[in-house]
Amino acid sequence: MTDISNTQMSQQLPTPTCEHDLVVEREKMLTELHTQLVRDTTHNQTGLILIDIREFRELNRSFGEACGDSILNDIAARLKEIATDIYAVFYLGNDEFGIVLRELKSPGFAVIAVDQILASFKRVFEWDNHTLKITVNCGVAYNYDSHLDSCRILYDAETALKKAIELNQPFQLLGKNEQAEVDQLKWQLLNNLHTAMQDEKLSLYYQPKYCLQQSSEVKNKFHNGAEALIRWETIEHGIIAPNTTIPLIEHLGSEAELIRWLINSTLKKLSEESTLAPNNSISINVPAASITTKVLYQILEEAFSLWDVAPQRLTLEITEDVLIKDKELAFDYLSKLRETGVRISIDDFGTGYSSLAYFKHIPADELKIDRAFIGSMLTDQGSKNIVKLIIDLAHSFNLDVVAEGVEDQATLDELTRMQCDYAQGFFIGKPMPADEYTEWLKTTAVK
């Protein structure tokens, strides 16, 4: 998924070695809070979520510090999965994380963010053949009365976290008369979303995926494309991004309805572009829960019977953690999906703890290198080495490679030199409405 600008955390967790390092990281978080507070707050607020891992010391005593470090890195990766341009994630040391909520439309959206965080902990963690269940407490605060004091928000979040721990509750929100408002907003959004899906009020934005290998030898194989990203435009709250919309849809139990809409909307767009760019492809993000069910396969069959589009022009993106959770089952279903002709892309590749162990067995056509590596590859030799390693290994197994998060010409040039196949990021193009994407395609299409 590439509807992301920058996050505050790389793939590997910061490992402070002294109290000074922890203070610095906390100061970074406070600086980010202050930066958001002093921006235009006419329509938005700023929030903070503090996350505390329950019984983390007991985990270290029982399984050792190596286990604790591994769990922290897994937690960091999961938080990074939900991090977007409105979520900035910080590791605060020991067993605590902080998430700054930029452009918080209302307190209710802070609670929706907490729901996403808690949902990410429903999946078990694994360590040395042990299956571990990790739970957390969250403290949530925001600048009610539109105050501009970042330290006050931090204090409120710490107070809320302490209350959540004392009451043994998943989270507590410290604000001003907000709880009834939060519940009301959540149900209002759920009801409005159900209506929006029925009335076709959802739309797709397209973020370009640019082919770096435009030479005559490979132009018949490679072509430009895009990733389709869901947008829900509301009167009360403006455009709501996928990180809020999709969890709400999953809460409604309407994943199949969403997938059917996504696939048919994408195939319709591809059909309209057939004359302009017959080799153009579009990828969509598929909810994780749908991968190991027959629903997705059935929807694809129905959709391709309606649209005159070659199956290979549609790419289904899945996150790597889906493979890790149940590798054999996921591989089986992905293999069957590929039999329909669609392409499979593994999103955020490199964040899984056992990526290389099953590399050669992945039933996929494409890997998307996680932006954490791309963003630091010009300044960190380790990240650069990982990017080059993934590209070379992928090519040895006939897999295409997409670099996510390309933000400047220097990174684009280096990826081209490394023989990366595609680049995606704000430097290439931000997510854009369908008509704007068509204009972009007219200038770049490889026919």
DRENKE-683538 format. One record per residue (C-alpha): residue in one letter; x, y, z. Coordinates in Angstrom, 2 decimals. Layout:
rest;px;py;pz
a;X;Y;Z
...
This chain:
rest;px;py;pz
m;0.00;0.00;0.00
t;1.47;3.29;-0.96
d;-0.94;5.90;0.27
i;1.75;7.04;2.69
s;4.16;9.95;2.84
n;6.69;9.54;5.65
t;6.61;7.69;8.95
q;8.82;8.29;11.94
m;10.02;4.72;12.30
s;12.21;2.56;10.12
q;11.83;-1.19;9.77
q;14.30;-1.89;12.55
l;13.35;-0.64;15.95
p;15.57;2.06;17.49
t;17.56;0.47;20.29
p;18.45;3.22;22.77
t;21.44;2.29;24.85
c;21.12;4.97;27.49
e;18.61;7.25;29.11
h;19.80;10.11;26.91
d;18.65;8.28;23.77
l;15.20;7.74;25.24
v;14.91;11.41;26.13
v;15.89;12.36;22.58
e;13.21;10.11;21.08
r;10.58;11.54;23.43
e;11.69;15.05;22.46
k;11.24;14.12;18.80
m;7.69;13.10;19.56
l;7.01;16.33;21.43
t;8.48;18.30;18.53
e;6.16;16.51;16.13
l;3.22;17.26;18.44
h;4.17;20.93;18.59
t;4.58;21.12;14.80
q;1.08;19.79;14.28
l;-0.45;21.99;16.97
v;0.79;25.26;15.49
r;-0.56;24.43;12.06
d;-4.01;25.56;11.01
t;-6.37;23.93;13.51
t;-9.59;25.35;12.09
h;-10.85;21.95;11.04
n;-8.50;19.52;12.77
q;-7.06;18.69;16.16
t;-3.92;16.83;17.20
g;-3.92;13.64;19.23
l;-1.51;11.26;20.94
i;-1.75;7.55;21.70
l;0.63;5.94;24.19
i;0.91;2.15;23.99
d;2.16;0.01;26.87
i;2.80;-3.73;26.49
r;1.29;-5.73;29.31
e;3.60;-7.95;31.39
f;6.59;-7.23;29.17
r;9.09;-7.72;32.02
e;7.61;-11.13;32.72
l;8.03;-11.98;29.03
n;11.72;-11.07;29.20
r;12.22;-13.10;32.38
s;10.49;-16.15;30.91
f;11.97;-16.19;27.42
g;14.99;-13.90;27.58
e;15.80;-10.45;26.25
a;16.31;-11.76;22.71
c;12.65;-12.76;22.68
g;11.64;-9.34;24.01
d;13.66;-7.59;21.31
s;12.09;-9.76;18.62
i;8.59;-9.02;19.90
l;9.33;-5.28;19.97
n;10.48;-5.42;16.34
d;7.35;-7.35;15.36
i;5.20;-4.78;17.15
a;7.07;-1.98;15.38
a;6.38;-3.65;12.03
r;2.67;-4.03;12.82
l;2.35;-0.41;13.90
k;4.16;0.62;10.75
e;1.55;-1.28;8.72
i;-1.16;1.09;9.92
a;1.07;4.19;9.91
t;0.08;6.71;7.24
d;0.66;10.36;6.54
i;-1.60;11.15;9.50
y;0.02;8.66;11.93
a;3.61;9.26;13.10
v;5.02;6.35;15.15
f;7.75;6.62;17.82
y;9.49;4.00;19.95
l;9.92;5.44;23.43
g;12.03;2.68;24.94
n;11.34;-0.31;27.16
d;7.78;-1.42;26.36
e;6.23;1.85;25.21
f;5.34;3.36;21.84
g;3.79;6.67;20.94
i;1.66;7.62;17.93
v;1.02;11.25;17.03
l;-2.31;11.71;15.26
r;-1.99;14.51;12.74
e;-5.05;16.30;11.42
l;-7.41;14.63;13.87
k;-10.87;15.42;12.55
s;-12.54;14.69;15.90
p;-11.90;12.61;19.06
g;-13.88;9.78;17.51
f;-11.20;9.26;14.90
a;-8.63;8.81;17.67
v;-10.65;5.89;18.99
i;-10.92;4.43;15.50
a;-7.11;4.59;15.38
v;-6.96;2.74;18.70
d;-9.28;0.08;17.28
q;-6.81;-0.46;14.43
i;-3.93;-0.76;16.90
l;-5.77;-3.26;19.09
a;-6.80;-5.29;16.03
s;-3.14;-5.66;15.05
f;-2.50;-7.44;18.37
k;-5.17;-10.07;17.75
r;-2.64;-11.98;15.67
v;-0.31;-14.07;17.78
f;3.45;-13.54;17.91
e;5.98;-16.30;17.40
w;9.34;-16.89;19.03
d;11.55;-19.99;18.92
n;8.60;-22.35;18.23
h;6.50;-20.62;20.91
t;3.19;-18.93;20.14
l;2.77;-15.83;22.29
k;-0.31;-13.68;22.86
i;0.65;-10.06;23.48
t;-1.83;-7.49;24.78
v;-1.53;-3.76;25.35
n;-3.05;-0.81;27.16
c;-3.49;2.51;25.36
g;-3.82;6.05;26.66
v;-5.39;8.56;24.30
a;-5.44;12.36;24.52
y;-5.99;15.34;22.23
n;-5.92;19.12;22.41
y;-9.47;19.77;23.54
d;-10.34;23.49;23.76
s;-7.81;23.85;20.90
h;-4.87;24.44;23.26
l;-1.34;24.40;21.79
d;0.58;22.75;24.63
s;2.30;19.51;23.53
c;3.45;18.70;27.08
r;-0.15;18.91;28.25
i;-1.24;16.37;25.64
l;1.59;14.07;26.71
y;0.58;14.42;30.36
d;-3.06;13.71;29.49
a;-2.08;10.64;27.46
e;0.10;9.35;30.34
t;-2.80;9.90;32.73
a;-5.18;8.06;30.41
l;-2.68;5.18;30.03
k;-2.29;4.88;33.80
k;-6.08;4.74;34.15
a;-6.35;2.07;31.44
i;-3.74;-0.05;33.25
e;-5.43;0.39;36.63
l;-8.85;-0.53;35.22
n;-7.39;-3.32;33.06
q;-9.05;-1.75;30.02
p;-7.73;-1.80;26.44
f;-7.75;2.01;26.35
q;-8.87;5.17;28.07
l;-9.47;8.55;26.43
l;-8.79;11.70;28.40
g;-10.58;14.68;26.98
k;-13.63;16.79;27.55
n;-17.05;15.14;27.59
e;-15.98;12.98;24.69
q;-17.10;9.42;25.32
a;-20.71;9.79;24.19
e;-19.52;11.81;21.21
v;-17.00;9.12;20.29
d;-19.56;6.33;20.35
q;-22.03;8.43;18.41
l;-19.45;9.32;15.75
k;-18.36;5.72;15.28
w;-21.87;4.47;14.70
q;-22.62;7.45;12.50
l;-19.62;6.63;10.33
l;-20.58;2.97;10.15
n;-24.12;3.80;9.08
n;-22.96;6.42;6.58
l;-20.38;4.05;5.13
h;-22.94;1.32;4.60
t;-25.10;3.83;2.72
a;-22.09;5.13;0.77
m;-21.26;1.61;-0.44
q;-24.85;1.05;-1.55
d;-25.11;4.46;-3.26
e;-21.68;4.23;-4.92
k;-20.29;7.18;-2.98
l;-16.86;5.59;-2.69
s;-14.24;6.39;-5.31
l;-10.78;5.26;-6.36
y;-7.68;7.42;-6.57
y;-4.71;6.18;-8.58
q;-1.07;6.48;-7.59
p;1.22;5.99;-10.60
k;3.71;3.15;-10.76
y;6.50;4.13;-13.14
c;8.48;1.64;-15.20
l;12.23;2.18;-14.82
q;13.17;-0.24;-17.62
q;12.05;1.53;-20.75
s;14.68;0.15;-23.15
s;13.58;-1.49;-26.38
e;14.64;-4.92;-25.11
v;12.18;-4.92;-22.22
k;9.45;-2.47;-23.13
n;7.14;-5.27;-24.30
k;7.30;-6.83;-20.85
f;7.21;-3.73;-18.66
h;4.76;-0.85;-18.68
n;3.54;1.88;-16.43
g;0.66;1.27;-14.11
a;-0.95;2.42;-10.89
e;-2.23;1.38;-7.51
a;-5.91;2.02;-6.89
l;-6.64;3.49;-3.46
i;-10.09;3.77;-1.96
r;-11.46;7.19;-1.01
w;-14.64;8.03;0.87
e;-15.72;11.65;0.60
t;-18.07;12.83;3.35
i;-19.79;16.16;3.85
e;-19.01;16.32;7.58
h;-15.41;15.07;7.65
g;-14.06;15.56;4.13
i;-12.14;12.78;2.37
i;-11.48;9.79;4.61
a;-8.44;7.68;3.74
p;-8.27;3.85;3.51
n;-6.69;3.43;6.95
t;-10.03;4.53;8.46
t;-12.44;3.32;5.78
i;-11.27;-0.29;5.45
p;-11.35;-1.14;9.21
l;-14.89;0.26;9.34
i;-15.89;-1.91;6.39
e;-14.37;-4.94;8.11
h;-16.31;-4.01;11.26
l;-19.49;-4.00;9.17
g;-18.64;-7.48;7.92
s;-18.82;-6.17;4.35
e;-15.41;-7.26;3.06
a;-16.95;-9.23;0.18
e;-19.00;-6.22;-0.86
l;-15.88;-4.05;-0.76
i;-13.82;-6.53;-2.79
r;-16.55;-6.84;-5.41
w;-16.72;-3.06;-5.74
l;-12.92;-2.71;-5.86
i;-12.41;-5.35;-8.53
n;-15.27;-4.25;-10.77
s;-14.35;-0.57;-10.49
t;-10.74;-1.37;-11.36
l;-11.63;-3.57;-14.32
k;-13.99;-0.87;-15.58
k;-11.13;1.65;-15.46
l;-8.80;-0.76;-17.26
s;-11.44;-1.36;-19.92
e;-11.77;2.38;-20.50
e;-7.99;2.67;-20.92
s;-7.62;-0.25;-23.30
t;-7.20;1.94;-26.38
l;-4.96;4.48;-24.65
a;-2.70;1.96;-22.93
p;-3.54;-1.68;-23.68
n;-0.66;-2.95;-21.53
n;-1.42;-0.76;-18.54
s;-2.01;-2.52;-15.22
i;-3.66;-1.53;-11.95
s;-3.13;-3.08;-8.53
i;-5.55;-3.16;-5.63
n;-5.05;-3.96;-1.96
v;-6.98;-7.02;-0.86
p;-8.17;-7.36;2.77
a;-6.03;-9.96;4.52
a;-8.96;-12.04;5.73
s;-10.17;-12.65;2.15
i;-6.99;-14.37;0.95
t;-7.75;-17.76;2.50
t;-11.41;-17.91;1.48
k;-13.25;-18.85;-1.72
v;-14.99;-15.48;-1.86
l;-12.20;-13.67;-3.66
y;-11.87;-16.40;-6.29
q;-15.63;-16.34;-6.96
i;-15.74;-12.55;-7.26
l;-12.87;-12.60;-9.76
e;-14.65;-15.14;-11.93
e;-17.84;-13.05;-11.93
a;-15.99;-9.80;-12.67
f;-13.93;-11.13;-15.59
s;-17.11;-12.48;-17.17
l;-18.44;-8.89;-17.19
w;-15.37;-6.98;-18.39
d;-13.29;-7.56;-21.50
v;-9.97;-7.15;-19.73
a;-6.98;-9.47;-19.79
p;-6.56;-10.92;-16.26
q;-2.84;-10.11;-16.16
r;-3.69;-6.39;-16.19
l;-5.06;-6.76;-12.64
t;-2.67;-7.16;-9.72
l;-3.77;-8.16;-6.23
e;-1.57;-6.77;-3.45
i;-1.33;-8.62;-0.16
t;0.84;-7.79;2.84
e;3.65;-10.15;3.73
d;2.26;-10.87;7.20
v;-0.59;-12.81;5.56
l;1.98;-15.35;4.38
i;3.68;-15.53;7.75
k;0.45;-16.18;9.63
d;-0.47;-19.37;7.76
k;2.06;-19.96;5.01
e;0.80;-23.26;3.60
l;-2.85;-22.19;3.44
a;-1.97;-18.77;2.00
f;0.35;-20.28;-0.62
d;-2.36;-22.72;-1.69
y;-4.97;-20.01;-2.19
l;-2.52;-17.64;-3.89
s;-1.57;-20.37;-6.35
k;-5.24;-20.87;-7.21
l;-5.71;-17.12;-7.64
r;-2.78;-17.00;-10.07
e;-4.49;-19.70;-12.13
t;-7.15;-17.12;-13.01
g;-4.42;-15.07;-14.71
v;-4.22;-12.20;-12.22
r;-0.85;-11.11;-10.92
i;0.04;-11.34;-7.20
s;2.15;-8.69;-5.50
i;3.64;-9.02;-2.00
d;3.36;-5.63;-0.30
d;5.84;-4.25;2.28
f;8.31;-7.00;1.47
g;11.24;-7.21;3.89
t;9.23;-6.59;7.06
g;8.56;-10.28;7.76
y;10.88;-12.21;10.06
s;11.24;-15.22;7.72
s;11.14;-13.62;4.28
l;14.24;-15.28;2.84
a;13.32;-18.70;4.25
y;10.37;-19.07;1.89
f;11.51;-16.68;-0.84
k;11.74;-19.23;-3.63
h;8.32;-20.72;-2.83
i;6.23;-17.53;-2.87
p;3.46;-17.89;-5.49
a;3.77;-14.28;-6.64
d;4.75;-12.16;-9.62
e;5.98;-9.04;-7.88
l;7.56;-7.80;-4.66
k;7.15;-4.28;-3.28
i;10.15;-3.25;-1.20
d;9.07;-1.54;1.99
r;9.53;2.24;2.01
a;11.55;2.06;5.22
f;14.47;0.69;3.18
i;13.93;2.96;0.17
g;13.76;6.14;2.25
s;17.11;5.48;3.91
m;19.05;3.72;1.15
l;21.04;6.83;0.15
t;22.24;7.48;3.70
d;22.37;3.99;5.19
q;24.55;1.36;3.54
g;22.66;-1.44;5.28
s;19.35;-0.37;3.75
k;21.01;0.00;0.35
n;22.45;-3.51;0.60
i;19.04;-4.93;1.51
v;17.40;-3.20;-1.46
k;20.04;-4.55;-3.84
l;19.77;-8.04;-2.31
i;15.98;-8.15;-2.72
i;16.18;-6.92;-6.33
d;18.80;-9.50;-7.29
l;17.05;-12.38;-5.52
a;13.67;-11.43;-6.98
h;15.08;-11.34;-10.50
s;16.72;-14.73;-10.01
f;13.21;-16.14;-9.43
n;11.62;-14.10;-12.27
l;9.83;-11.71;-9.93
d;9.38;-8.01;-10.72
v;10.32;-5.46;-8.05
v;8.56;-2.24;-7.08
a;10.27;0.34;-4.86
e;7.79;2.20;-2.65
g;8.28;5.65;-1.17
v;10.48;7.20;-3.88
e;10.70;10.87;-2.93
d;13.57;12.33;-5.01
q;15.50;12.05;-8.26
a;18.65;10.70;-6.60
t;16.78;7.70;-5.21
l;15.10;7.13;-8.57
d;18.46;7.19;-10.35
e;20.02;4.74;-7.90
l;17.09;2.33;-8.23
t;17.39;2.50;-12.01
r;21.08;1.67;-11.71
m;20.19;-1.30;-9.50
q;17.86;-2.59;-12.25
c;14.72;-2.15;-10.13
d;11.67;-2.59;-12.36
y;9.19;-0.02;-11.01
a;9.13;3.00;-8.74
q;6.22;4.45;-6.79
g;6.07;7.47;-4.52
f;5.22;11.14;-4.29
f;8.14;12.04;-6.57
i;6.49;9.96;-9.31
g;2.98;11.10;-8.49
k;0.58;11.43;-5.59
p;-2.74;9.54;-5.54
m;-5.00;11.34;-8.03
p;-8.61;11.16;-9.23
a;-9.38;9.01;-12.25
d;-9.41;11.84;-14.80
e;-6.05;13.22;-13.61
y;-4.52;9.76;-13.76
t;-5.75;9.36;-17.34
e;-3.97;12.60;-18.29
w;-0.79;11.35;-16.59
l;-1.09;8.08;-18.47
k;-1.38;9.86;-21.83
t;2.11;11.26;-21.39
t;3.75;8.06;-20.15
a;1.89;5.11;-21.66
v;3.99;2.39;-23.24
k;1.90;0.88;-26.04
